[in-house]
Amino acid sequence: MLTNSPSYKKSSFGPAFFFLGKRQREALAHYYEFCRLMDDLADEPDVPNPAEQLAQWKDEIARMYRGQAQTELGRLLAQDVQTFSIPQDRFLLLIEGMQADLQGRTYQTGAELDWYIYRVAVAVGLATLDILGLQGPEADKLALHQGTAVQLTNIIRDLPDDARLGRVYLPEDLLHRFGLTRADVLENRNPRGVAAALQELDARTQAEYARAFACMAAFPRLKMLPCRVMGYVYLKNLAKIRKTGFLFTRPVKLTKGEKLNCIFYALLKTVC
């Protein structure tokens, strides 16, 4: 039986979304609750039969688009799908990415990693823009660059936690360039070699943020406020990680004050 998540009604997106209409805020809350639920199925060790539950949610998505959802969250998402014209792949691609995590999929090249990033981050960005009323080629480019930048930041930031789950998202060819193996990352061996690999990945991540901010110029400033807030928060988090020399054993995260500063900066960029 599918699991309903009890927390989606309490979802909150903070000051970045205060200017949105109630219906948009609700739809974003429902979609991000779906994302959190899928992520928990892939990551939480005490989840019973996670692969089966992901498969059941894949079936629930199909029912949503037929108007036959069986869960409360599914019924709410079905209404959002109709209101905001959200394509089905925004849900199915994310499930496919979570299935890859459960299968322990590894990535030989940056191009293979991009396959995963598209599913777990770019698709989420596309759904967010759907709800913001932004679709088309320029929106696709924005979702691609910002989603890639955010997910690469997550990969860098969460490297210690992912290793404890037995996961390494750094591509094999990147590891090999620095004389590393997956075991080095999993067992925290050769930390300076890993730091050098992360530094190279950081350079690509910064370039993706620059492309994303350039894409935002094609849209009304106010509609870009949520995207700017997310971009500045993650970019600041990346800068904080960079200050460690990429030598850290626990994820480096921003304080509430640092996040608020990013929100204030995004507001300034929006009105000035």
VEXNUMI-871042 format. One record per residue: z, x, y of N, C-alpha, C, O in turn; residue in three letters. Coordinates in steps of 0.1 Angstrom, whole numbers, padded with zeros to 4 digits, always signed. Layout:
<atoms>
ZXYZXYZXYZXYAla ...
</atoms>
This chain:
<atoms>
+0000+0008-0012+0000+0000+0000+0000+0009+0012+0007+0019+0013Met -0008+0005+0023-0008+0012+0035+0005+0012+0042+0012+0002+0042Leu +0008+0023+0049+0021+0024+0057+0018+0020+0071+0009+0026+0077Thr +0026+0011+0076+0026+0008+0091+0035+0018+0098+0046+0021+0093Asn +0031+0024+0109+0040+0033+0116+0048+0025+0126+0042+0017+0134Ser +0061+0026+0126+0069+0017+0135+0070+0022+0149+0075+0015+0158Pro +0065+0034+0152+0067+0040+0166+0056+0038+0176+0058+0041+0187Ser +0044+0032+0171+0033+0032+0181+0036+0023+0193+0031+0026+0204Tyr +0045+0013+0192+0048+0005+0203+0055+0013+0214+0056+0009+0226Lys +0062+0024+0210+0069+0032+0219+0061+0043+0225+0067+0052+0232Lys +0048+0044+0221+0040+0056+0225+0040+0056+0241+0039+0046+0247Ser +0040+0068+0246+0040+0070+0260+0032+0082+0264+0033+0092+0257Ser +0024+0081+0274+0015+0092+0278+0019+0098+0291+0011+0107+0296Phe +0030+0094+0297+0035+0101+0308+0027+0098+0321+0018+0090+0322Gly +0030+0106+0331+0024+0104+0344+0009+0106+0345+0002+0100+0354Pro +0003+0112+0335-0012+0114+0335-0019+0101+0334-0030+0100+0338Ala -0012+0091+0329-0019+0078+0326-0013+0066+0335-0016+0055+0332Phe -0005+0070+0345+0001+0059+0352-0009+0050+0360-0006+0039+0362Phe -0020+0056+0364-0030+0049+0372-0039+0040+0363-0046+0032+0369Phe -0038+0041+0350-0047+0033+0342-0042+0019+0341-0030+0016+0342Leu -0052+0010+0338-0048-0004+0335-0040-0005+0322-0040+0003+0314Gly -0032-0016+0321-0024-0018+0310-0032-0018+0297-0027-0012+0287Lys -0043-0024+0297-0051-0024+0284-0056-0011+0280-0056-0008+0268Arg -0059-0002+0289-0063+0012+0286-0051+0019+0280-0052+0027+0270Gln -0039+0018+0287-0027+0025+0282-0024+0020+0267-0020+0028+0259Arg -0025+0007+0265-0022+0002+0252-0032+0008+0241-0028+0012+0230Glu -0045+0008+0245-0055+0013+0235-0052+0028+0232-0054+0032+0221Ala -0049+0036+0243-0046+0050+0240-0034+0052+0232-0033+0060+0223Leu -0024+0043+0234-0012+0044+0226-0015+0041+0211-0010+0048+0202Ala -0023+0031+0209-0026+0028+0195-0034+0039+0188-0032+0043+0177His -0044+0044+0196-0053+0054+0190-0045+0067+0187-0046+0073+0176Tyr -0036+0071+0196-0028+0084+0194-0018+0081+0183-0013+0091+0177Tyr -0013+0069+0182-0004+0067+0171-0011+0068+0157-0006+0074+0148Glu -0023+0063+0157-0032+0066+0145-0033+0081+0142-0032+0085+0131Phe -0036+0088+0153-0037+0103+0151-0024+0109+0146-0025+0118+0137Cys -0013+0105+0151+0000+0111+0147+0002+0107+0132+0007+0115+0124Arg -0001+0095+0128+0001+0091+0115-0007+0099+0105-0002+0103+0095Leu -0020+0101+0108-0029+0109+0100-0024+0123+0099-0024+0129+0088Met -0019+0129+0110-0014+0142+0110-0002+0143+0101+0000+0153+0094Asp +0007+0133+0102+0019+0134+0094+0016+0133+0079+0022+0140+0071Asp +0006+0125+0076+0002+0124+0061-0003+0138+0056-0001+0141+0045Leu -0009+0146+0065-0014+0159+0061-0004+0170+0061-0005+0180+0054Ala +0007+0168+0070+0016+0179+0073+0030+0178+0067+0036+0187+0063Asp +0035+0165+0066+0049+0163+0062+0050+0165+0047+0043+0158+0039Glu +0059+0173+0043+0061+0176+0028+0066+0165+0020+0064+0165+0008Pro +0073+0155+0026+0079+0145+0018+0071+0132+0018+0076+0122+0013Asp +0059+0132+0023+0050+0121+0022+0045+0118+0008+0039+0127+0002Val +0047+0106+0002+0042+0104-0011+0027+0102-0012+0022+0094-0004Pro +0021+0108-0021+0006+0106-0023-0002+0107-0010-0009+0097-0007Asn -0001+0117-0003-0008+0117+0010-0023+0116+0009-0030+0109+0017Pro -0030+0122-0001-0044+0120-0003-0048+0106-0005-0058+0101+0000Ala -0040+0099-0013-0042+0085-0016-0041+0076-0003-0048+0067-0001Glu -0030+0080+0005-0028+0072+0017-0040+0074+0027-0044+0065+0034Gln -0045+0087+0028-0056+0089+0037-0068+0081+0032-0076+0075+0040Leu -0070+0081+0019-0082+0073+0013-0080+0058+0017-0089+0051+0020Ala -0067+0053+0016-0065+0039+0019-0067+0036+0034-0072+0025+0037Gln -0064+0046+0042-0066+0044+0056-0082+0044+0059-0086+0037+0068Trp -0089+0052+0052-0103+0052+0053-0109+0038+0050-0118+0033+0057Lys -0103+0032+0040-0107+0018+0036-0103+0008+0047-0110-0001+0051Asp -0091+0011+0053-0086+0002+0064-0095+0003+0076-0097-0007+0083Glu -0100+0014+0079-0110+0016+0090-0122+0007+0088-0127+0000+0097Ile -0127+0008+0076-0139-0001+0072-0136-0016+0074-0144-0023+0079Ala -0124-0020+0070-0120-0034+0072-0118-0037+0087-0121-0048+0091Arg -0113-0028+0095-0112-0030+0109-0125-0034+0115-0125-0043+0123Met -0136-0027+0111-0149-0030+0117-0155-0043+0111-0166-0047+0116Tyr -0149-0048+0101-0153-0061+0096-0144-0073+0100-0146-0084+0097Arg -0134-0069+0109-0124-0079+0113-0115-0083+0102-0110-0095+0103Gly -0112-0074+0093-0103-0078+0081-0092-0068+0079-0087-0066+0068Gln -0087-0062+0090-0076-0052+0089-0063-0058+0083-0060-0070+0085Ala -0057-0050+0075-0045-0055+0068-0032-0050+0074-0021-0055+0070Gln -0032-0040+0082-0019-0035+0088-0019-0039+0103-0029-0042+0109Thr -0007-0039+0108-0005-0043+0122-0012-0033+0131-0019-0037+0141Glu -0011-0020+0128-0018-0010+0137-0033-0012+0135-0040-0011+0145Leu -0037-0015+0123-0052-0017+0121-0057-0028+0129-0068-0028+0134Gly -0049-0039+0130-0054-0051+0137-0054-0048+0152-0063-0052+0159Arg -0044-0040+0157-0044-0037+0171-0056-0028+0174-0063-0029+0185Leu -0059-0018+0166-0070-0009+0168-0083-0017+0167-0093-0013+0174Leu -0084-0027+0159-0097-0035+0158-0099-0042+0171-0111-0043+0175Ala -0089-0046+0178-0091-0052+0191-0096-0042+0201-0104-0045+0210Gln -0090-0030+0200-0094-0019+0209-0108-0015+0207-0116-0012+0217Asp -0112-0015+0195-0126-0011+0191-0136-0020+0198-0146-0016+0203Val -0133-0033+0198-0142-0043+0204-0142-0042+0219-0152-0043+0226Gln -0130-0040+0225-0128-0040+0239-0135-0028+0245-0142-0028+0256Thr -0134-0016+0239-0138-0003+0244-0150+0003+0237-0154+0014+0240Phe -0156-0004+0228-0168+0000+0221-0166+0014+0214-0174+0023+0216Ser -0155+0015+0207-0152+0028+0200-0159+0029+0187-0157+0021+0178Ile -0168+0039+0185-0175+0041+0173-0166+0044+0161-0155+0049+0163Pro -0170+0040+0149-0162+0042+0137-0159+0057+0134-0149+0060+0128Gln -0168+0065+0138-0166+0079+0134-0154+0086+0141-0149+0096+0137Asp -0149+0080+0152-0138+0085+0159-0125+0085+0150-0116+0093+0151Arg -0125+0076+0140-0115+0075+0130-0118+0082+0118-0109+0090+0112Phe -0130+0081+0112-0133+0087+0100-0134+0102+0100-0130+0108+0090Leu -0139+0107+0111-0139+0122+0112-0126+0128+0112-0123+0138+0106Leu -0116+0122+0119-0102+0127+0119-0097+0126+0104-0090+0136+0100Leu -0099+0116+0097-0094+0115+0083-0100+0126+0075-0094+0132+0067Ile -0113+0129+0077-0120+0139+0070-0113+0153+0073-0112+0161+0064Glu -0110+0155+0085-0103+0168+0089-0089+0169+0082-0085+0180+0077Gly -0082+0158+0081-0069+0158+0075-0070+0160+0060-0062+0166+0053Met -0081+0155+0054-0083+0157+0040-0086+0172+0037-0082+0177+0027Gln -0093+0178+0046-0096+0193+0045-0083+0200+0045-0081+0210+0038Ala -0073+0196+0054-0060+0203+0054-0053+0201+0040-0048+0211+0035Asp -0053+0189+0035-0046+0187+0022-0053+0195+0011-0046+0200+0001Leu -0066+0197+0012-0073+0205+0001-0072+0220+0003-0076+0227-0005Gln -0065+0224+0014-0063+0238+0016-0076+0245+0020-0078+0257+0016Gly -0085+0238+0026-0098+0244+0030-0096+0256+0039-0088+0256+0048Arg -0104+0267+0036-0104+0279+0045-0118+0280+0052-0127+0273+0048Thr -0118+0288+0062-0130+0289+0070-0135+0303+0071-0128+0312+0076Tyr -0147+0306+0066-0152+0319+0066-0157+0324+0079-0156+0336+0082Gln -0162+0316+0087-0168+0319+0100-0163+0310+0111-0157+0300+0109Thr -0166+0314+0124-0163+0306+0135-0170+0293+0134-0165+0282+0138Gly -0183+0293+0129-0191+0281+0128-0184+0271+0118-0184+0259+0121Ala -0179+0276+0107-0172+0268+0098-0159+0262+0104-0155+0250+0102Glu -0152+0270+0112-0140+0265+0119-0144+0254+0129-0136+0244+0130Leu -0155+0255+0135-0160+0245+0144-0162+0231+0137-0160+0221+0143Asp -0166+0232+0125-0167+0220+0117-0154+0212+0116-0153+0200+0118Trp -0143+0220+0114-0130+0214+0114-0125+0209+0128-0120+0198+0129Tyr -0127+0218+0138-0123+0214+0151-0130+0201+0156-0123+0193+0163Ile -0142+0199+0153-0149+0187+0157-0142+0175+0151-0141+0165+0158Tyr -0137+0176+0139-0131+0164+0133-0117+0162+0138-0113+0150+0140Arg -0109+0172+0140-0095+0169+0144-0093+0170+0159-0082+0166+0163Val -0102+0174+0167-0100+0175+0181-0111+0169+0190-0108+0160+0199Ala -0123+0172+0187-0135+0167+0195-0136+0152+0193-0138+0145+0203Val -0135+0147+0181-0135+0133+0178-0124+0125+0186-0127+0114+0191Ala -0113+0131+0187-0101+0125+0194-0105+0125+0209-0102+0115+0216Val -0111+0135+0214-0115+0136+0228-0126+0125+0231-0125+0119+0242Gly -0135+0123+0222-0145+0113+0224-0139+0099+0224-0143+0091+0232Leu -0129+0096+0215-0123+0083+0215-0115+0081+0229-0115+0070+0234Ala -0109+0092+0233-0101+0091+0246-0111+0087+0257-0108+0078+0266Thr -0122+0094+0258-0132+0091+0268-0138+0077+0266-0141+0070+0276Leu -0140+0072+0254-0144+0058+0252-0135+0049+0259-0139+0040+0266Asp -0122+0051+0257-0112+0042+0263-0112+0043+0278-0109+0034+0285Ile -0115+0055+0283-0116+0057+0298-0129+0052+0304-0131+0052+0316Leu -0138+0047+0295-0150+0041+0300-0161+0051+0302-0170+0049+0310Gly -0160+0063+0296-0169+0074+0298-0177+0077+0285-0170+0082+0275Leu -0189+0074+0284-0197+0077+0272-0211+0083+0277-0215+0081+0288Gln -0218+0089+0267-0231+0095+0270-0231+0110+0269-0220+0116+0265Gly -0242+0117+0271-0243+0131+0268-0233+0140+0276-0228+0149+0270Pro -0230+0137+0289-0221+0145+0296-0206+0143+0291-0199+0153+0290Glu -0203+0131+0287-0190+0129+0280-0189+0136+0267-0178+0142+0264Ala -0200+0136+0260-0200+0144+0247-0197+0159+0249-0190+0165+0242Asp -0204+0164+0260-0201+0178+0263-0187+0181+0267-0181+0191+0262Lys -0182+0172+0275-0168+0174+0279-0158+0174+0267-0149+0182+0266Leu -0160+0164+0258-0152+0163+0246-0153+0175+0238-0143+0180+0232Ala -0165+0180+0236-0168+0192+0228-0160+0204+0233-0153+0211+0226Leu -0161+0207+0246-0155+0219+0251-0140+0218+0253-0133+0227+0249His -0135+0206+0258-0121+0205+0259-0114+0204+0246-0103+0209+0244Gln -0120+0196+0237-0114+0195+0223-0114+0208+0216-0104+0211+0210Gly -0124+0216+0218-0124+0229+0211-0113+0238+0217-0106+0245+0210Thr -0112+0238+0231-0103+0246+0237-0088+0243+0233-0080+0251+0230Ala -0085+0230+0233-0072+0225+0230-0069+0229+0215-0058+0233+0212Val -0078+0227+0206-0075+0230+0192-0074+0245+0189-0065+0249+0181Gln -0082+0253+0196-0080+0267+0195-0066+0271+0200-0060+0280+0194Leu -0062+0265+0211-0048+0268+0216-0038+0264+0205-0028+0272+0203Thr -0040+0253+0199-0031+0248+0188-0030+0258+0177-0020+0262+0171Asn -0042+0263+0173-0043+0273+0162-0036+0286+0166-0029+0291+0157Ile -0037+0290+0178-0030+0302+0182-0015+0300+0183-0007+0307+0177Ile -0011+0289+0189+0003+0286+0191+0011+0283+0178+0022+0288+0176Arg +0004+0276+0169+0011+0271+0157+0009+0281+0145+0012+0277+0134Asp +0004+0293+0148+0001+0302+0137+0013+0304+0128+0012+0304+0116Leu +0025+0306+0133+0037+0308+0125+0040+0296+0116+0043+0297+0104Pro +0040+0284+0122+0043+0272+0115+0033+0269+0104+0036+0265+0093Asp +0020+0271+0108+0009+0269+0098+0011+0278+0086+0008+0274+0075Asp +0015+0291+0089+0017+0300+0078+0027+0296+0069+0026+0298+0056Ala +0038+0290+0074+0049+0285+0065+0044+0273+0057+0050+0270+0046Arg +0033+0266+0061+0027+0256+0053+0017+0261+0044+0010+0254+0036Leu +0015+0275+0044+0004+0281+0036-0010+0280+0041-0019+0281+0034Gly -0011+0277+0054-0024+0275+0061-0027+0286+0070-0018+0291+0078Arg -0039+0291+0070-0044+0301+0080-0058+0295+0085-0067+0293+0077Val -0058+0292+0098-0071+0287+0104-0079+0298+0110-0091+0295+0113Tyr -0074+0310+0111-0083+0321+0116-0094+0323+0107-0092+0325+0095Leu -0107+0324+0111-0118+0326+0102-0117+0339+0095-0112+0349+0101Pro -0122+0340+0083-0121+0352+0075-0129+0363+0082-0124+0375+0081Glu -0140+0360+0088-0148+0371+0094-0140+0377+0106-0141+0389+0109Asp -0132+0369+0113-0124+0374+0124-0113+0383+0118-0110+0394+0124Leu -0106+0379+0108-0096+0387+0101-0101+0400+0097-0095+0411+0099Leu -0113+0400+0090-0119+0412+0085-0122+0422+0096-0121+0434+0094His -0126+0417+0108-0129+0427+0119-0117+0435+0123-0119+0446+0128Arg -0105+0430+0120-0093+0437+0124-0086+0442+0112-0074+0445+0112Phe -0093+0443+0100-0087+0448+0088-0076+0440+0082-0067+0445+0076Gly -0077+0427+0084-0066+0417+0080-0071+0409+0068-0083+0407+0066Leu -0061+0403+0061-0064+0393+0051-0055+0381+0054-0046+0381+0062Thr -0058+0370+0047-0050+0358+0048-0035+0361+0045-0026+0356+0051Arg -0033+0369+0035-0020+0373+0031-0012+0380+0042+0000+0378+0043Ala -0019+0388+0050-0012+0394+0061-0007+0384+0071+0005+0385+0076Asp -0014+0373+0073-0010+0363+0082+0002+0355+0076+0012+0352+0082Val +0000+0351+0063+0010+0343+0056+0023+0350+0055+0033+0343+0055Leu +0023+0363+0053+0035+0370+0050+0040+0378+0063+0049+0387+0062Glu +0033+0376+0074+0037+0382+0087+0037+0397+0086+0045+0404+0090Asn +0026+0402+0079+0024+0417+0078+0014+0421+0089+0006+0412+0094Arg +0015+0433+0094+0006+0438+0104+0005+0429+0116-0006+0425+0120Asn +0016+0426+0122+0016+0417+0134+0008+0422+0145+0002+0413+0153Pro +0006+0435+0147-0002+0439+0158-0017+0437+0155-0025+0434+0164Arg -0021+0438+0143-0034+0435+0139-0037+0420+0141-0048+0416+0146Gly -0028+0412+0138-0029+0397+0140-0030+0394+0155-0038+0386+0159Val -0022+0401+0163-0022+0399+0177-0035+0403+0183-0040+0396+0192Ala -0042+0413+0178-0055+0417+0183-0065+0406+0179-0074+0403+0188Ala -0064+0400+0168-0073+0390+0164-0071+0377+0173-0081+0371+0177Ala -0059+0374+0175-0056+0363+0184-0061+0365+0198-0065+0356+0205Leu -0060+0378+0203-0065+0381+0216-0080+0378+0217-0085+0373+0227Gln -0087+0381+0206-0102+0378+0206-0104+0363+0207-0113+0358+0214Glu -0096+0356+0199-0097+0341+0199-0093+0335+0212-0099+0325+0216Leu -0084+0341+0219-0080+0337+0232-0091+0338+0242-0093+0329+0250Asp -0099+0348+0241-0110+0350+0250-0120+0338+0249-0125+0333+0259Ala -0123+0334+0237-0132+0323+0234-0125+0310+0240-0132+0302+0245Arg -0112+0309+0238-0105+0297+0242-0106+0295+0257-0109+0284+0262Thr -0104+0306+0264-0105+0305+0279-0119+0301+0284-0120+0294+0293Gln -0129+0307+0277-0142+0303+0280-0145+0288+0278-0152+0282+0286Ala -0139+0282+0268-0141+0268+0265-0134+0260+0276-0139+0249+0280Glu -0122+0264+0280-0116+0257+0291-0125+0257+0304-0126+0247+0311Tyr -0130+0269+0307-0139+0270+0319-0151+0260+0318-0154+0254+0328Ala -0157+0259+0306-0168+0250+0304-0163+0235+0306-0170+0227+0311Arg -0151+0232+0300-0146+0219+0301-0144+0215+0316-0148+0204+0320Ala -0137+0223+0324-0135+0220+0338-0148+0219+0345-0149+0211+0355Phe -0158+0227+0342-0171+0225+0348-0177+0212+0345-0184+0205+0354Ala -0175+0207+0333-0181+0194+0329-0174+0182+0336-0181+0172+0339Cys -0162+0184+0340-0155+0173+0347-0161+0170+0360-0159+0159+0366Met -0168+0179+0366-0174+0177+0379-0185+0166+0379-0188+0160+0389Ala -0189+0162+0367-0199+0152+0366-0193+0137+0366-0201+0128+0366Ala -0180+0136+0367-0174+0123+0366-0165+0121+0378-0161+0130+0385Phe -0162+0108+0381-0152+0105+0392-0139+0112+0390-0134+0113+0379Pro -0134+0118+0401-0122+0126+0400-0110+0119+0394-0103+0124+0386Arg -0108+0106+0398-0096+0099+0393-0097+0097+0378-0087+0098+0372Leu -0109+0094+0373-0110+0092+0359-0108+0105+0351-0105+0105+0339Lys -0109+0116+0358-0107+0129+0351-0092+0134+0352-0089+0144+0346Met -0084+0126+0358-0070+0131+0359-0063+0133+0345-0057+0144+0344Leu -0065+0124+0336-0059+0127+0323-0064+0139+0316-0057+0147+0310Pro -0077+0141+0318-0084+0153+0312-0079+0166+0319-0076+0176+0312Cys -0077+0165+0332-0072+0177+0339-0058+0180+0335-0055+0192+0333Arg -0050+0170+0334-0036+0172+0330-0035+0179+0317-0029+0189+0315Val -0043+0174+0307-0043+0180+0294-0048+0194+0294-0042+0203+0288Met -0059+0196+0302-0064+0210+0303-0055+0219+0309-0053+0230+0304Gly -0048+0216+0320-0039+0225+0327-0026+0228+0318-0021+0239+0318Tyr -0021+0217+0311-0010+0219+0303-0013+0229+0292-0005+0238+0289Val -0024+0227+0285-0027+0236+0274-0031+0250+0278-0028+0260+0272Tyr -0038+0251+0290-0041+0264+0295-0029+0271+0299-0028+0284+0297Leu -0019+0265+0305-0006+0271+0309+0001+0276+0296+0007+0286+0296Lys +0000+0267+0286+0007+0271+0273+0000+0284+0267+0007+0293+0262Asn -0013+0284+0268-0020+0296+0263-0016+0309+0271-0014+0319+0266Leu -0015+0307+0285-0010+0318+0293+0004+0323+0289+0006+0335+0289Ala +0012+0314+0286+0026+0317+0282+0026+0325+0269+0034+0334+0267Lys +0017+0321+0260+0016+0328+0247+0011+0342+0250+0015+0352+0244Ile +0001+0343+0259-0005+0356+0262+0005+0366+0267+0004+0378+0264Arg +0015+0361+0274+0025+0370+0280+0034+0377+0269+0040+0387+0271Lys +0034+0371+0257+0041+0377+0245+0033+0388+0239+0038+0395+0230Thr +0021+0390+0244+0012+0400+0237+0007+0395+0224+0003+0403+0215Gly +0008+0382+0222+0005+0375+0209+0014+0380+0198+0010+0380+0186Phe +0026+0385+0201+0036+0389+0191+0047+0379+0192+0057+0381+0199Leu +0046+0369+0184+0056+0358+0184+0058+0353+0169+0048+0353+0161Phe +0070+0349+0166+0072+0344+0152+0076+0329+0152+0077+0323+0141Thr +0077+0323+0164+0078+0309+0165+0069+0303+0176+0066+0311+0185Arg +0064+0291+0174+0055+0286+0184+0060+0287+0198+0072+0283+0201Pro +0052+0291+0208+0056+0292+0222+0051+0279+0229+0040+0276+0229Val +0061+0272+0234+0058+0259+0241+0063+0259+0255+0071+0267+0259Lys +0058+0249+0263+0062+0248+0277+0074+0240+0278+0077+0231+0269Leu +0082+0243+0288+0094+0234+0291+0089+0222+0299+0077+0221+0303Thr +0098+0212+0300+0094+0200+0307+0091+0203+0322+0081+0197+0327Lys +0098+0212+0328+0095+0216+0341+0081+0222+0343+0074+0220+0352Gly +0077+0231+0333+0064+0237+0333+0053+0226+0332+0043+0227+0338Glu +0055+0216+0323+0046+0206+0322+0044+0197+0335+0033+0194+0339Lys +0056+0195+0341+0055+0187+0354+0047+0195+0364+0040+0189+0372Leu +0049+0208+0365+0041+0216+0374+0026+0215+0372+0018+0214+0381Asn +0022+0214+0359+0008+0212+0356+0003+0199+0360-0008+0198+0365Cys +0011+0188+0358+0008+0175+0363+0006+0175+0378-0004+0169+0383Ile +0015+0181+0385+0014+0181+0400+0002+0188+0404-0005+0184+0413Phe -0001+0200+0397-0013+0207+0401-0026+0199+0398-0035+0199+0406Tyr -0026+0191+0387-0038+0183+0384-0039+0172+0395-0050+0169+0398Ala -0028+0166+0399-0029+0156+0410-0034+0162+0423-0043+0156+0429Leu -0030+0174+0426-0036+0181+0438-0051+0183+0437-0058+0181+0446Leu -0055+0187+0425-0069+0190+0423-0077+0177+0423-0089+0177+0427Lys -0071+0166+0420-0077+0153+0420-0079+0147+0434-0090+0142+0437Thr -0069+0149+0442-0070+0143+0456-0076+0152+0466-0079+0148+0477Val -0076+0165+0463-0081+0175+0474-0095+0179+0471-0101+0187+0479Cys 
</atoms>
